[in-house]
Amino acid sequence: MTQTFEEFLSTSRANISVFGFILNIILSALLAICLNWIYTKFGNSLSNRKQFGKNFLLITMTTMLIITIVKSSLALSLGLVGALSIIRFRAAIKEPEELAYLFLAIAIGLGLGADQTGITLLAFIIISIIVIISKKISKRHHDNQNLYLTIQSNKSIKVSLDAIIGILKKNCAAVDLRRFDETNKFIEASFLVELHNFTQLSNTKEELQKLNNNLKITFLDNKGLL
């Protein structure tokens, strides 16, 4: 009854099993590798998915380590709140899908760090199955759309989105606008297009360049974009 709050903080420690920690850190690494494979194989992000997915391993294992340490001490848990208040995540996340996978990687680390191994594994398996099935279903709609087309220009280059879409509809069998970014300095548009032969690709490129020679045009293979 006479125990002070400081004494309570210093004595409220939980024992951490070395075997349990090793098991959870190995599981976090394996799940992060599986998550990287799923994101690389089934993700829709236009960025370099293979490069971005490499971050999952470090994020998952680090989160698991932090939760394992702070759960052993109430004082450390309170100190973590103050430490995180000075941390700012400034990475450029352009697409919501990237953020969703980052949250999943963090959730895996949280679950394993809290020793909720069974529920974490079950949740990961269910989420993975749902993601794979949904991607396979949606992929059927885009099977023939075989190229990603990205067009970039400075704001000083007066090229309208309608003019770009008009050229693409004229030369491509199918056109799907996936992303459009506009700032004070540049314009960037990303499309998923269907081209049957190299002639269509060449004609599309030439007509786009006629709008302005300074346009940056990039064609990427939809099936090989990793």
N, CA, C and O of each residue as an XYZ file, in Angstrom:
904
protein
N       0.819     -1.203      0.000
C       0.000      0.000      0.000
C       0.853      1.253      0.000
O       0.459      2.303     -0.508
N       2.032      1.112      0.584
C       2.916      2.279      0.664
C       3.847      2.380     -0.537
O       4.704      3.262     -0.585
N       3.686      1.484     -1.506
C       4.556      1.495     -2.683
C       4.286      2.744     -3.515
O       3.143      3.032     -3.868
N       5.345      3.476     -3.823
C       5.195      4.684     -4.613
C       5.001      4.336     -6.080
O       5.242      3.208     -6.510
N       4.556      5.339     -6.840
C       4.335      5.125     -8.268
C       5.640      4.801     -8.978
O       5.662      3.969     -9.885
N       6.755      5.465     -8.563
C       8.057      5.191     -9.171
C       8.495      3.755     -8.905
O       9.065      3.100     -9.778
N       8.225      3.271     -7.691
C       8.588      1.890     -7.378
C       7.750      0.904     -8.177
O       8.229     -0.149     -8.598
N       6.473      1.273     -8.379
C       5.597      0.410     -9.173
C       6.093      0.295    -10.603
O       6.077     -0.786    -11.190
N       6.542      1.436    -11.170
C       7.049      1.411    -12.540
C       8.321      0.584    -12.657
O       8.525     -0.116    -13.649
N       9.175      0.665    -11.643
C      10.459     -0.025    -11.714
C      10.334     -1.523    -11.448
O      11.192     -2.303    -11.861
N       9.260     -1.929    -10.753
C       9.108     -3.344    -10.412
C       8.137     -4.090    -11.325
O       8.103     -5.320    -11.329
N       7.342     -3.337    -12.104
C       6.351     -3.987    -12.969
C       7.003     -4.420    -14.276
O       6.845     -3.788    -15.320
N       7.739     -5.517    -14.179
C       8.427     -6.054    -15.349
C       7.989     -7.491    -15.580
O       7.803     -8.259    -14.636
N       7.832     -7.834    -16.822
C       7.473     -9.200    -17.203
C       8.705     -9.905    -17.761
O       9.534     -9.296    -18.438
N       8.807    -11.188    -17.468
C       9.930    -11.969    -17.971
C       9.715    -12.306    -19.449
O       8.622    -12.700    -19.858
N      10.764    -12.146    -20.228
C      10.704    -12.437    -21.658
C      11.391    -13.768    -21.909
O      12.564    -13.939    -21.577
N      10.665    -14.707    -22.492
C      11.232    -16.007    -22.812
C      12.155    -15.888    -24.027
O      11.756    -15.405    -25.086
N      13.389    -16.339    -23.847
C      14.355    -16.272    -24.947
C      13.896    -17.145    -26.115
O      13.994    -16.746    -27.276
N      13.397    -18.333    -25.795
C      12.914    -19.233    -26.859
C      11.726    -18.620    -27.596
O      11.650    -18.670    -28.823
N      10.804    -18.044    -26.833
C       9.642    -17.413    -27.454
C      10.039    -16.231    -28.317
O       9.463    -16.010    -29.382
N      11.034    -15.464    -27.855
C      11.494    -14.315    -28.642
C      12.123    -14.768    -29.954
O      11.863    -14.188    -31.008
N      12.952    -15.807    -29.884
C      13.605    -16.311    -31.100
C      12.563    -16.837    -32.086
O      12.650    -16.593    -33.290
N      11.578    -17.562    -31.557
C      10.518    -18.093    -32.420
C       9.750    -16.962    -33.099
O       9.489    -17.020    -34.301
N       9.391    -15.943    -32.337
C       8.610    -14.837    -32.897
C       9.418    -14.013    -33.900
O       8.868    -13.547    -34.898
N      10.707    -13.827    -33.650
C      11.521    -13.032    -34.574
C      11.714    -13.783    -35.892
O      11.775    -13.168    -36.957
N      11.810    -15.128    -35.816
C      11.916    -15.929    -37.038
C      10.597    -15.907    -37.798
O      10.582    -15.773    -39.022
N       9.490    -16.040    -37.070
C       8.178    -15.992    -37.706
C       7.921    -14.634    -38.356
O       7.364    -14.563    -39.452
N       8.326    -13.561    -37.682
C       8.134    -12.222    -38.257
C       8.910    -12.070    -39.550
O       8.427    -11.446    -40.496
N      10.120    -12.639    -39.601
C      10.922    -12.578    -40.833
C      10.264    -13.371    -41.955
O      10.199    -12.908    -43.094
N       9.772    -14.578    -41.627
C       9.136    -15.412    -42.646
C       7.853    -14.780    -43.172
O       7.600    -14.795    -44.376
N       7.043    -14.224    -42.274
C       5.807    -13.588    -42.704
C       6.082    -12.336    -43.526
O       5.355    -12.038    -44.473
N       7.133    -11.601    -43.162
C       7.494    -10.407    -43.932
C       7.948    -10.786    -45.340
O       7.639    -10.087    -46.305
N       8.681    -11.895    -45.455
C       9.113    -12.370    -46.775
C       7.900    -12.791    -47.607
O       7.831    -12.498    -48.801
N       6.941    -13.479    -46.974
C       5.710    -13.863    -47.679
C       4.922    -12.628    -48.108
O       4.381    -12.580    -49.213
N       4.862    -11.631    -47.229
C       4.149    -10.396    -47.564
C       4.824     -9.688    -48.733
O       4.150     -9.142    -49.607
N       6.144     -9.698    -48.747
C       6.890     -9.102    -49.850
C       6.552     -9.803    -51.157
O       6.360     -9.150    -52.183
N       6.479    -11.134    -51.126
C       6.150    -11.896    -52.337
C       4.740    -11.568    -52.819
O       4.522    -11.370    -54.014
N       3.784    -11.510    -51.894
C       2.397    -11.206    -52.263
C       2.301     -9.813    -52.875
O       1.636     -9.620    -53.892
N       2.968     -8.844    -52.252
C       2.917     -7.468    -52.770
C       3.572     -7.378    -54.144
O       3.059     -6.711    -55.042
N       4.708     -8.053    -54.300
C       5.419     -8.020    -55.582
C       4.623     -8.696    -56.685
O       4.591     -8.221    -57.820
N       3.980     -9.810    -56.345
C       3.284    -10.622    -57.344
C       1.899    -10.082    -57.684
O       1.480    -10.117    -58.841
N       1.191     -9.583    -56.672
C      -0.213     -9.241    -56.878
C      -0.526     -7.761    -56.668
O      -1.679     -7.353    -56.803
N       0.469     -6.963    -56.344
C       0.224     -5.539    -56.130
C      -0.060     -4.804    -57.425
O       0.305     -5.259    -58.509
N      -0.718     -3.657    -57.295
C      -1.046     -2.836    -58.469
C      -0.251     -1.539    -58.521
O      -0.466     -0.719    -59.414
N       0.648     -1.348    -57.593
C       1.408     -0.109    -57.538
C       2.271      0.060    -58.775
O       2.833     -0.911    -59.282
N       2.379      1.294    -59.264
C       3.197      1.579    -60.444
C       4.660      1.790    -60.094
O       5.506      1.890    -60.983
N       4.964      1.858    -58.798
C       6.350      2.026    -58.379
C       7.065      0.675    -58.449
O       6.461     -0.338    -58.801
N       8.349      0.672    -58.112
C       9.132     -0.564    -58.121
C       8.717     -1.411    -56.924
O       9.211     -1.193    -55.817
N       7.828     -2.364    -57.123
C       7.277     -3.133    -56.016
C       8.322     -4.011    -55.344
O       8.311     -4.172    -54.124
N       9.229     -4.583    -56.141
C      10.254     -5.440    -55.556
C      11.160     -4.652    -54.618
O      11.530     -5.149    -53.554
N      11.516     -3.443    -54.994
C      12.370     -2.609    -54.158
C      11.625     -2.140    -52.916
O      12.180     -2.160    -51.817
N      10.371     -1.717    -53.081
C       9.592     -1.226    -51.948
C       9.293     -2.357    -50.965
O       9.289     -2.138    -49.753
N       9.044     -3.558    -51.474
C       8.704     -4.685    -50.616
C       9.833     -5.122    -49.698
O       9.583     -5.774    -48.684
N      11.062     -4.778    -50.032
C      12.195     -5.129    -49.174
C      12.111     -4.444    -47.806
O      12.725     -4.904    -46.844
N      11.355     -3.347    -47.720
C      11.220     -2.644    -46.446
C      10.395     -3.430    -45.434
O      10.525     -3.205    -44.231
N       9.544     -4.351    -45.899
C       8.649     -5.067    -44.994
C       9.413     -5.884    -43.954
O       8.996     -5.964    -42.798
N      10.522     -6.487    -44.358
C      11.298     -7.329    -43.440
C      11.799     -6.513    -42.250
O      11.621     -6.915    -41.101
N      12.416     -5.385    -42.521
C      12.961     -4.567    -41.444
C      11.852     -3.958    -40.589
O      11.968     -3.908    -39.364
N      10.776     -3.494    -41.232
C       9.678     -2.883    -40.480
C       9.014     -3.897    -39.554
O       8.751     -3.589    -38.392
N       8.739     -5.105    -40.055
C       8.071     -6.131    -39.252
C       8.929     -6.557    -38.069
O       8.435     -6.631    -36.944
N      10.195     -6.836    -38.304
C      11.079     -7.307    -37.238
C      11.336     -6.206    -36.203
O      11.404     -6.475    -35.004
N      11.475     -4.977    -36.676
C      11.700     -3.868    -35.743
C      10.478     -3.623    -34.865
O      10.605     -3.401    -33.661
N       9.298     -3.666    -35.472
C       8.068     -3.494    -34.693
C       7.925     -4.597    -33.658
O       7.551     -4.339    -32.514
N       8.221     -5.823    -34.060
C       8.140     -6.947    -33.126
C       9.113     -6.762    -31.964
O       8.762     -7.036    -30.816
N      10.323     -6.303    -32.249
C      11.322     -6.085    -31.201
C      10.877     -4.996    -30.228
O      11.003     -5.153    -29.014
N      10.356     -3.892    -30.767
C       9.920     -2.783    -29.911
C       8.801     -3.218    -28.972
O       8.844     -2.929    -27.776
N       7.795     -3.916    -29.513
C       6.661     -4.345    -28.694
C       7.107     -5.357    -27.643
O       6.623     -5.331    -26.511
N       8.020     -6.244    -28.008
C       8.523     -7.226    -27.044
C       9.222     -6.544    -25.879
O       9.074     -6.969    -24.733
N       9.978     -5.498    -26.159
C      10.719     -4.803    -25.105
C       9.791     -3.977    -24.221
O       9.871     -4.053    -22.995
N       8.919     -3.198    -24.830
C       8.104     -2.266    -24.038
C       7.021     -2.984    -23.237
O       6.568     -2.461    -22.219
N       6.593     -4.178    -23.676
C       5.548     -4.873    -22.925
C       6.077     -5.420    -21.610
O       5.296     -5.770    -20.725
N       7.412     -5.497    -21.472
C       8.002     -6.017    -20.244
C       8.081     -4.976    -19.146
O       8.399     -5.297    -18.001
N       7.790     -3.720    -19.493
C       7.913     -2.654    -18.495
C       6.914     -1.551    -18.800
O       6.852     -1.048    -19.922
N       6.129     -1.177    -17.787
C       5.198     -0.073    -17.956
C       5.939      1.233    -18.181
O       5.482      2.090    -18.937
N       7.085      1.384    -17.526
C       7.870      2.606    -17.697
C       8.356      2.752    -19.130
O       8.340      3.849    -19.688
N       8.794      1.632    -19.733
C       9.241      1.672    -21.123
C       8.077      1.974    -22.054
O       8.246      2.672    -23.054
N       6.901      1.455    -21.734
C       5.720      1.714    -22.556
C       5.376      3.196    -22.563
O       5.067      3.765    -23.610
N       5.431      3.818    -21.389
C       5.158      5.253    -21.297
C       6.244      6.056    -21.999
O       5.962      7.069    -22.640
N       7.483      5.602    -21.875
C       8.588      6.303    -22.537
C       8.513      6.217    -24.039
O       8.972      7.115    -24.744
N       7.923      5.114    -24.545
C       7.794      4.948    -25.992
C       6.889      6.021    -26.582
O       7.124      6.486    -27.697
N       5.853      6.418    -25.842
C       4.941      7.448    -26.324
C       5.694      8.751    -26.568
O       5.496      9.406    -27.591
N       6.557      9.121    -25.629
C       7.349     10.333    -25.798
C       8.366     10.221    -26.909
O       8.625     11.190    -27.622
N       8.953      9.022    -27.063
C       9.959      8.836    -28.117
C       9.330      8.926    -29.500
O       9.898      9.529    -30.410
N       8.142      8.317    -29.654
C       7.487      8.328    -30.960
C       6.973      9.710    -31.342
O       6.749      9.983    -32.521
N       6.783     10.588    -30.350
C       6.267     11.928    -30.647
C       7.271     12.778    -31.420
O       6.893     13.782    -32.024
N       8.552     12.386    -31.408
C       9.567     13.165    -32.117
C       9.921     12.530    -33.456
O      10.769     13.049    -34.181
N       9.276     11.405    -33.793
C       9.554     10.708    -35.044
C       8.538     11.134    -36.093
O       7.336     11.169    -35.828
N       9.023     11.456    -37.278
C       8.151     11.825    -38.387
C       8.463     10.913    -39.567
O       9.618     10.772    -39.968
N       7.417     10.292    -40.122
C       7.586      9.436    -41.298
C       7.406     10.304    -42.532
O       6.297     10.750    -42.828
N       8.490     10.541    -43.249
C       8.456     11.478    -44.372
C       8.650     10.796    -45.722
O       8.906     11.478    -46.713
N       8.537      9.478    -45.789
C       8.667      8.801    -47.082
C       7.494      9.174    -47.977
O       6.364      9.333    -47.517
N       7.788      9.309    -49.262
C       6.746      9.697    -50.219
C       5.893      8.484    -50.561
O       6.341      7.593    -51.282
N       4.668      8.444    -50.048
C       3.729      7.368    -50.348
C       2.695      7.921    -51.319
O       1.811      8.683    -50.928
N       2.807      7.534    -52.587
C       1.918      8.079    -53.610
C       0.628      7.281    -53.753
O      -0.388      7.818    -54.194
N       0.662      6.002    -53.382
C      -0.493      5.161    -53.618
C      -0.974      4.522    -52.312
O      -0.156      4.060    -51.516
N      -2.278      4.490    -52.085
C      -2.824      3.915    -50.846
C      -2.421      2.459    -50.639
O      -2.288      2.013    -49.499
N      -2.226      1.715    -51.720
C      -1.865      0.304    -51.583
C      -0.546      0.136    -50.837
O      -0.401     -0.792    -50.040
N       0.407      1.013    -51.084
C       1.683      0.933    -50.385
C       1.488      1.114    -48.887
O       2.092      0.400    -48.087
N       0.643      2.073    -48.508
C       0.377      2.326    -47.098
C      -0.345      1.151    -46.460
O      -0.085      0.820    -45.303
N      -1.241      0.520    -47.191
C      -1.983     -0.627    -46.667
C      -1.036     -1.785    -46.343
O      -1.175     -2.426    -45.301
N      -0.087     -2.052    -47.220
C       0.863     -3.130    -46.971
C       1.808     -2.781    -45.824
O       2.212     -3.666    -45.070
N       2.162     -1.512    -45.683
C       2.984     -1.103    -44.551
C       2.240     -1.336    -43.237
O       2.831     -1.808    -42.266
N       0.957     -1.010    -43.203
C       0.150     -1.241    -42.006
C       0.081     -2.735    -41.683
O       0.132     -3.120    -40.515
N      -0.034     -3.570    -42.706
C      -0.082     -5.008    -42.475
C       1.245     -5.508    -41.908
O       1.254     -6.347    -41.007
N       2.363     -5.002    -42.424
C       3.672     -5.384    -41.894
C       3.806     -4.988    -40.427
O       4.325     -5.753    -39.614
N       3.334     -3.785    -40.096
C       3.380     -3.324    -38.707
C       2.466     -4.175    -37.830
O       2.828     -4.512    -36.702
N       1.282     -4.525    -38.340
C       0.338     -5.346    -37.578
C       0.931     -6.717    -37.258
O       0.718     -7.249    -36.169
N       1.676     -7.290    -38.206
C       2.331     -8.582    -37.954
C       3.336     -8.445    -36.827
O       3.391     -9.287    -35.931
N       4.133     -7.386    -36.868
C       5.103     -7.155    -35.807
C       4.444     -6.936    -34.457
O       4.929     -7.430    -33.439
N       3.337     -6.196    -34.443
C       2.609     -5.955    -33.194
C       2.063     -7.260    -32.612
O       2.187     -7.519    -31.415
N       1.458     -8.076    -33.476
C       0.871     -9.323    -33.004
C       1.902    -10.279    -32.440
O       1.701    -10.859    -31.372
N       3.009    -10.447    -33.155
C       4.049    -11.365    -32.686
C       4.771    -10.799    -31.462
O       5.142    -11.549    -30.559
N       4.969     -9.492    -31.430
C       5.602     -8.887    -30.263
C       4.762     -9.017    -29.015
O       5.302     -9.075    -27.910
N       3.432     -9.065    -29.171
C       2.519     -9.228    -28.034
C       2.255    -10.697    -27.723
O       1.384    -11.009    -26.910
N       2.995    -11.603    -28.359
C       2.865    -13.051    -28.148
C       1.504    -13.591    -28.594
O       1.054    -14.626    -28.103
N       0.857    -12.896    -29.517
C      -0.393    -13.392    -30.102
C      -0.071    -14.127    -31.403
O      -0.543    -13.763    -32.479
N       0.745    -15.170    -31.271
C       1.278    -15.858    -32.439
C       0.188    -16.535    -33.255
O       0.140    -16.388    -34.476
N      -0.679    -17.270    -32.589
C      -1.717    -18.017    -33.295
C      -2.663    -17.125    -34.073
O      -2.916    -17.361    -35.254
N      -3.190    -16.096    -33.413
C      -4.144    -15.213    -34.082
C      -3.474    -14.418    -35.187
O      -4.108    -14.109    -36.196
N      -2.187    -14.076    -35.014
C      -1.459    -13.339    -36.056
C      -1.262    -14.196    -37.299
O      -1.464    -13.732    -38.421
N      -0.867    -15.450    -37.093
C      -0.693    -16.357    -38.233
C      -2.017    -16.595    -38.958
O      -2.078    -16.574    -40.187
N      -3.080    -16.822    -38.172
C      -4.390    -17.066    -38.773
C      -4.868    -15.862    -39.572
O      -5.362    -16.001    -40.691
N      -4.714    -14.669    -38.981
C      -5.140    -13.445    -39.669
C      -4.337    -13.231    -40.948
O      -4.897    -12.853    -41.978
N      -3.027    -13.470    -40.888
C      -2.187    -13.283    -42.081
C      -2.590    -14.243    -43.194
O      -2.653    -13.853    -44.360
N      -2.864    -15.498    -42.838
C      -3.262    -16.484    -43.848
C      -4.579    -16.081    -44.495
O      -4.716    -16.136    -45.717
N      -5.557    -15.673    -43.671
C      -6.865    -15.283    -44.208
C      -6.745    -14.047    -45.103
O      -7.311    -14.008    -46.195
N      -6.008    -13.045    -44.635
C      -5.825    -11.822    -45.423
C      -5.124    -12.132    -46.738
O      -5.509    -11.614    -47.786
N      -4.095    -12.975    -46.687
C      -3.339    -13.323    -47.893
C      -4.226    -14.031    -48.911
O      -4.171    -13.725    -50.103
N      -5.043    -14.975    -48.447
C      -5.935    -15.709    -49.351
C      -6.932    -14.761    -50.005
O      -7.172    -14.836    -51.210
N      -7.513    -13.867    -49.204
C      -8.491    -12.913    -49.740
C      -7.840    -11.998    -50.778
O      -8.421    -11.737    -51.831
N      -6.624    -11.509    -50.473
C      -5.916    -10.620    -51.396
C      -5.611    -11.333    -52.709
O      -5.838    -10.780    -53.785
N      -5.096    -12.559    -52.622
C      -4.722    -13.303    -53.832
C      -5.951    -13.589    -54.695
O      -5.916    -13.416    -55.913
N      -7.043    -14.029    -54.053
C      -8.259    -14.337    -54.814
C      -8.819    -13.081    -55.485
O      -9.191    -13.106    -56.658
N      -8.875    -11.982    -54.725
C      -9.422    -10.747    -55.293
C      -8.557    -10.220    -56.428
O      -9.082     -9.682    -57.403
N      -7.240    -10.367    -56.316
C      -6.358     -9.905    -57.386
C      -6.497    -10.766    -58.637
O      -6.453    -10.262    -59.760
N      -6.665    -12.076    -58.429
C      -6.831    -12.960    -59.584
C      -8.138    -12.676    -60.309
O      -8.202    -12.738    -61.537
N      -9.186    -12.361    -59.541
C     -10.473    -12.048    -60.163
C     -10.389    -10.738    -60.952
O     -10.852    -10.650    -62.090
N      -9.785     -9.720    -60.318
C      -9.683     -8.423    -61.000
C      -8.705     -8.467    -62.160
O      -8.807     -7.669    -63.092
N      -7.760     -9.395    -62.107
C      -6.752     -9.488    -63.169
C      -7.373     -9.902    -64.495
O      -6.875     -9.537    -65.560
N      -8.459    -10.663    -64.431
C      -9.100    -11.112    -65.669
C      -9.561     -9.940    -66.517
O      -9.584    -10.020    -67.746
N      -9.933     -8.840    -65.846
C     -10.407     -7.667    -66.581
C      -9.262     -6.966    -67.306
O      -9.473     -6.281    -68.307
N      -8.033     -7.148    -66.781
C      -6.893     -6.419    -67.343
C      -5.896     -7.331    -68.061
O      -4.773     -6.915    -68.350
N      -6.303     -8.582    -68.351
C      -5.361     -9.522    -68.965
C      -4.839     -9.026    -70.304
O      -3.670     -9.232    -70.630
N      -5.708     -8.364    -71.093
C      -5.295     -7.913    -72.416
C      -4.639     -6.537    -72.399
O      -4.043     -6.114    -73.390
N      -4.751     -5.843    -71.269
C      -4.118     -4.529    -71.162
C      -2.684     -4.747    -70.711
O      -2.407     -4.876    -69.518
N      -1.784     -4.787    -71.671
C      -0.469     -5.344    -71.428
C       0.621     -4.335    -71.128
O       1.761     -4.731    -70.885
N       0.316     -3.058    -71.135
C       1.365     -2.060    -70.919
C       0.894     -0.959    -69.972
O      -0.257     -0.524    -70.012
N       1.817     -0.526    -69.126
C       1.615      0.691    -68.350
C       2.264      1.844    -69.122
O       3.413      1.749    -69.553
N       1.519      2.915    -69.286
C       2.023      4.103    -69.975
C       2.021      5.266    -69.002
O       0.987      5.603    -68.423
N       3.177      5.874    -68.825
C       3.302      7.032    -67.944
C       3.766      8.223    -68.768
O       4.745      8.135    -69.509
N       3.052      9.338    -68.632
C       3.370     10.562    -69.367
C       3.630     11.675    -68.358
O       2.794     11.955    -67.500
N       4.787     12.301    -68.468
C       5.169     13.370    -67.555
C       5.491     14.630    -68.360
O       6.035     14.554    -69.462
N       5.148     15.782    -67.795
C       5.466     17.048    -68.450
C       5.548     18.147    -67.411
O       4.929     18.066    -66.349
N       6.318     19.177    -67.728
C       6.364     20.352    -66.878
C       5.085     21.161    -67.052
O       4.420     21.075    -68.084
N       4.751     21.941    -66.040
C       3.516     22.720    -66.117
C       3.608     23.777    -67.232
O       2.593     24.251    -67.744
N       4.857     24.134    -67.593
C       5.030     25.113    -68.667
C       4.628     24.548    -70.022
O       4.320     25.299    -70.948
N       4.631     23.189    -70.141
C       4.220     22.545    -71.375
C       2.699     22.416    -71.357
O       2.137     21.688    -70.540
N       2.059     23.116    -72.248
C       0.595     23.141    -72.242
C       0.044     21.948    -73.016
O      -0.181     22.022    -74.224
N      -0.166     20.855    -72.300
C      -0.742     19.644    -72.868
C      -1.905     19.237    -71.980
O      -1.729     19.043    -70.777
N      -3.086     19.105    -72.557
C      -4.266     18.771    -71.761
C      -4.424     17.264    -71.650
O      -3.977     16.510    -72.514
N      -5.061     16.845    -70.584
C      -5.331     15.429    -70.387
C      -6.289     14.898    -71.450
O      -6.163     13.754    -71.887
N      -7.234     15.719    -71.862
C      -8.188     15.293    -72.890
C      -7.487     14.976    -74.211
O      -7.860     14.032    -74.908
N      -6.470     15.771    -74.551
C      -5.733     15.526    -75.796
C      -4.967     14.216    -75.723
O      -4.904     13.472    -76.702
N      -4.391     13.935    -74.574
C      -3.650     12.680    -74.393
C      -4.594     11.488    -74.500
O      -4.295     10.512    -75.188
N      -5.732     11.570    -73.819
C      -6.694     10.470    -73.842
C      -7.242     10.259    -75.253
O      -7.475      9.125    -75.670
N      -7.448     11.369    -75.994
C      -7.932     11.256    -77.363
C      -6.978     10.468    -78.242
O      -7.417      9.638    -79.038
N      -5.682     10.714    -78.113
C      -4.680      9.985    -78.893
C      -4.648      8.518    -78.493
O      -4.552      7.639    -79.351
N      -4.729      8.249    -77.189
C      -4.675      6.866    -76.730
C      -5.890      6.068    -77.200
O      -5.754      4.915    -77.607
N      -7.070      6.675    -77.146
C      -8.277      5.976    -77.604
C      -8.222      5.699    -79.100
O      -8.793      4.718    -79.577
N      -7.533      6.564    -79.838
C      -7.423      6.405    -81.280
C      -6.498      5.242    -81.650
O      -6.749      4.537    -82.627
N      -5.437      5.043    -80.876
C      -4.409      4.077    -81.243
C      -4.405      2.808    -80.396
O      -3.778      1.819    -80.776
N      -5.085      2.819    -79.271
C      -5.060      1.665    -78.368
C      -6.410      0.960    -78.360
O      -7.458      1.588    -78.511
N      -6.364     -0.360    -78.179
C      -7.601     -1.135    -78.135
C      -8.373     -0.887    -76.845
O      -9.599     -0.994    -76.829
N      -7.668     -0.554    -75.758
C      -8.311     -0.264    -74.473
C      -7.443      0.710    -73.704
O      -6.216      0.643    -73.764
N      -8.083      1.616    -72.980
C      -7.377      2.635    -72.202
C      -8.019      2.737    -70.825
O      -9.238      2.852    -70.705
N      -7.192      2.695    -69.793
C      -7.695      2.807    -68.422
C      -6.795      3.781    -67.659
O      -5.621      3.493    -67.428
N      -7.346      4.930    -67.270
C      -6.589      5.915    -66.496
C      -6.436      5.403    -65.073
O      -7.431      5.192    -64.379
N      -5.180      5.199    -64.623
C      -4.936      4.650    -63.294
C      -4.571      5.711    -62.273
O      -4.905      5.575    -61.096
N      -3.885      6.776    -62.707
C      -3.475      7.820    -61.758
C      -3.197      9.109    -62.511
O      -2.666      9.103    -63.621
N      -3.572     10.218    -61.877
C      -3.301     11.528    -62.468
C      -2.849     12.463    -61.349
O      -3.606     12.736    -60.417
N      -1.612     12.951    -61.445
C      -1.043     13.860    -60.451
C      -0.765     15.201    -61.110
O      -0.222     15.259    -62.213
N      -1.137     16.272    -60.433
C      -0.905     17.615    -60.953
C      -0.467     18.532    -59.823
O      -1.150     18.639    -58.804
N       0.666     19.190    -60.001
C       1.160     20.167    -59.050
C       1.467     21.462    -59.788
O       1.189     21.598    -60.980
N       2.046     22.409    -59.059
C       2.418     23.682    -59.700
C       3.591     23.535    -60.657
O       3.852     24.418    -61.474
N       4.306     22.399    -60.548
C       5.522     22.236    -61.341
C       5.414     21.177    -62.435
O       6.091     21.285    -63.457
N       4.584     20.163    -62.244
C       4.548     19.088    -63.237
C       3.173     18.437    -63.281
O       2.341     18.606    -62.389
N       2.972     17.682    -64.365
C       1.773     16.870    -64.543
C       2.228     15.448    -64.868
O       3.125     15.250    -65.689
N       1.611     14.465    -64.226
C       1.955     13.073    -64.489
C       0.666     12.247    -64.589
O      -0.182     12.295    -63.698
N       0.531     11.494    -65.679
C      -0.640     10.649    -65.892
C      -0.181      9.222    -66.178
O       0.753      9.001    -66.949
N      -0.850      8.257    -65.548
C      -0.501      6.842    -65.730
C      -1.714      6.098    -66.256
O      -2.822      6.238    -65.737
N      -1.486      5.291    -67.311
C      -2.567      4.549    -67.956
C      -2.202      3.077    -68.051
O      -1.028      2.712    -68.119
N      -3.231      2.243    -68.054
C      -3.081      0.839    -68.415
C      -3.712      0.685    -69.795
O      -4.915      0.890    -69.955
N      -2.900      0.323    -70.798
C      -3.376      0.313    -72.178
C      -3.178     -1.060    -72.808
O      -2.367     -1.863    -72.348
N      -3.934     -1.307    -73.865
C      -3.822     -2.552    -74.623
C      -3.346     -2.231    -76.033
O      -4.005     -1.503    -76.776
N      -2.196     -2.784    -76.386
C      -1.611     -2.608    -77.717
C      -1.370     -3.984    -78.329
O      -0.803     -4.866    -77.684
N      -1.799     -4.161    -79.565
C      -1.713     -5.474    -80.192
C      -0.390     -5.710    -80.907
O       0.009     -6.859    -81.099
N       0.287     -4.656    -81.296
C       1.540     -4.828    -82.018
C       2.429     -3.604    -81.827
O       2.024     -2.605    -81.234
N       3.644     -3.706    -82.342
C       4.610     -2.629    -82.181
C       4.218     -1.394    -82.986
O       4.554     -0.274    -82.603
N       3.514     -1.587    -84.088
C       3.091     -0.439    -84.905
C       2.179      0.482    -84.111
O       2.320      1.703    -84.176
N       1.250     -0.091    -83.365
C       0.363      0.724    -82.537
C       1.154      1.483    -81.484
O       0.869      2.648    -81.207
N       2.142      0.828    -80.900
C       2.975      1.503    -79.903
C       3.735      2.671    -80.530
O       3.795      3.762    -79.963
N       4.311      2.427    -81.700
C       5.074      3.471    -82.374
C       4.188      4.660    -82.758
O       4.575      5.814    -82.577
N       3.003      4.369    -83.288
C       2.087      5.453    -83.668
C       1.640      6.254    -82.453
O       1.534      7.479    -82.508
N       1.380      5.556    -81.364
C       0.978      6.241    -80.125
C       2.087      7.173    -79.651
O       1.830      8.321    -79.290
N       3.309      6.678    -79.656
C       4.433      7.489    -79.199
C       4.639      8.713    -80.094
O       4.869      9.815    -79.597
N       4.559      8.521    -81.398
C       4.782      9.633    -82.327
C       3.715     10.711    -82.186
O       4.031     11.901    -82.210
N       2.448     10.305    -82.038
C       1.385     11.307    -81.921
C       1.444     12.041    -80.585
O       1.095     13.218    -80.506
N       1.881     11.355    -79.544
C       2.046     12.029    -78.252
C       3.178     13.045    -78.318
O       3.082     14.135    -77.752
N       4.251     12.680    -79.012
C       5.378     13.597    -79.142
C       5.028     14.809    -79.988
O       5.631     15.870    -79.830
N       4.050     14.660    -80.895
C       3.618     15.807    -81.687
C       2.938     16.870    -80.820
O       2.947     18.055    -81.152
N       2.350     16.428    -79.707
C       1.770     17.403    -78.784
C       2.850     18.310    -78.232
O       2.677     19.525    -78.138
N       3.984     17.692    -77.864
C       5.146     18.446    -77.395
C       6.333     17.500    -77.331
O       6.236     16.398    -76.792
N       7.467     17.947    -77.894
C       8.661     17.092    -77.919
C       9.273     16.882    -76.550
O      10.077     15.968    -76.367
N       8.906     17.714    -75.582
C       9.496     17.619    -74.243
C       8.727     16.676    -73.316
O       9.088     16.519    -72.150
N       7.669     16.051    -73.834
C       6.942     15.083    -73.013
C       7.834     13.883    -72.708
O       8.555     13.399    -73.581
N       7.782     13.404    -71.462
C       8.496     12.188    -71.087
C       7.506     11.033    -71.127
O       6.538     11.009    -70.366
N       7.754     10.072    -72.021
C       6.829      8.967    -72.239
C       7.522      7.661    -71.850
O       8.625      7.375    -72.316
N       6.869      6.870    -70.991
C       7.445      5.615    -70.526
C       6.440      4.487    -70.705
O       5.310      4.572    -70.224
N       6.856      3.427    -71.401
C       6.051      2.225    -71.539
C       6.665      1.133    -70.662
O       7.868      0.881    -70.733
N       5.833      0.484    -69.832
C       6.303     -0.606    -68.973
C       5.414     -1.819    -69.180
O       4.193     -1.701    -69.285
N       6.044     -2.988    -69.238
C       5.300     -4.235    -69.397
C       4.481     -4.510    -68.143
O       5.032     -4.551    -67.043
N       3.192     -4.695    -68.291
C       2.307     -4.939    -67.153
C       2.675     -6.228    -66.416
O       2.640     -6.257    -65.186
N       3.022     -7.281    -67.134
C       3.302     -8.564    -66.508
C       4.720     -8.642    -65.957
O       5.017     -9.506    -65.132
N       5.604     -7.742    -66.406
C       6.968     -7.787    -65.918
C       7.335     -6.628    -65.036
O       8.513     -6.415    -64.747
N       6.354     -5.877    -64.602
C       6.614     -4.699    -63.762
C       6.795     -5.142    -62.328
O       5.817     -5.275    -61.592
N       8.053     -5.377    -61.910
C       8.334     -5.869    -60.564
C       9.397     -5.017    -59.902
O       9.771     -5.275    -58.758
